[in-house]
Amino acid sequence: MANSKRGPERGSLKAKRGGQAVREKYGPAFYSKIGKKGGETVKEKRGPKFYAEIGKKGGESTKRHQGSEFYSRIGKKGGEHGRAVASDKG
């Protein structure tokens, strides 16, 4: 079955070079702007409940794949980082 989309094959070297060319042409501000625009559109269309729902699904998936111990480990790392930052300010 032929590729019905225009442009190079997804994941090919040509596609990668095309993406790099766009990045060089428009720069990081362009991606920030379009990302913000997309996020605002989703927020208007779906509302805050949507974000709560996908956050919950993501958390459940992470727990399934990483195990509940994962949250304990990252919580300890976060706490250590917070203490280090607080002592640097103090």
Secondary structure, 3 states (H helix, E strand, C coil): CCCCCCCCCCCCHHHHHHHHHHHHHHHHHHHHHHHHHHHHHHHHHHCHHHHHHHHHHHHHHHHHHHCHHHHHHHHHHHHHHHHHHHHHHC
